[in-house]
């Protein structure tokens, strides 16, 4: 799911809600949740087999190498 926010308070509230909405699915599948920052205002939140069960991990795609 995509989360868009214009300020920090909005971002934190929306990301918390997105993670909470995926928690039951992640538990059922026994996998974790991945939060990916696409830009300063855009995030993707998804269940992911790359994240251990019971964990939420963050990844920043905005970093230039």
Secondary structure, DSSP 8 states (H G I E B T S, - for coil): -EEE-SSHHHHHHHHHHHHHHHHHHHHHHT-EEEEEEEETTEEEEEEETTS-TT-EEEEETT---
